[in-house]
Amino acid sequence: MKLDPSYLVKIPIQNSNIFKRSKGSHHLYYNPINHKTIVIPFQKGRDLKKGTFLSILKQAEIDKKEIGL
């Protein structure tokens, strides 16, 4: 499983989420369909923990099977 934040950032964009803003090391994406904001911690060179990665997918309402996990 690829837990790199740069990989995770591409997933919300593919699922009609819009980059809202960046604050520090966190990127915020907004989904105009379900009116939810997704926060992705983005620290280059550091992988996310598996639980954090899966939690972000759950918040974004993206199934693991959709991205091939």
FENUR-V212494 format. One record per backbone hydrogen bond with DSSP energy under -1.0 kcal/mol. NH is the residue of the N-H (numbers start at 1). CO is the residue of the C=O. E is the energy in kcal/mol with one decimal. If there is no record, write none. Layout:
nh:NH co:CO e:E
nh:NH co:CO e:E
This chain:
nh:8 co:4 e:-1.7
nh:9 co:5 e:-2.1
nh:14 co:10 e:-1.6
nh:17 co:12 e:-2.2
nh:18 co:30 e:-3.3
nh:20 co:28 e:-3.0
nh:21 co:28 e:-1.2
nh:23 co:26 e:-2.4
nh:26 co:23 e:-1.5
nh:27 co:40 e:-2.8
nh:28 co:21 e:-3.0
nh:29 co:38 e:-2.6
nh:30 co:18 e:-3.0
nh:31 co:36 e:-2.6
nh:35 co:31 e:-1.5
nh:38 co:29 e:-3.2
nh:40 co:27 e:-2.9
nh:42 co:25 e:-4.6
nh:46 co:43 e:-1.9
nh:48 co:3 e:-2.8
nh:53 co:49 e:-2.4
nh:54 co:50 e:-2.5
nh:55 co:51 e:-2.1
nh:56 co:52 e:-2.2
nh:57 co:53 e:-1.8
nh:58 co:54 e:-2.0
nh:59 co:55 e:-2.4
nh:60 co:56 e:-2.0
nh:61 co:58 e:-1.2
nh:62 co:57 e:-2.7
nh:69 co:64 e:-2.5
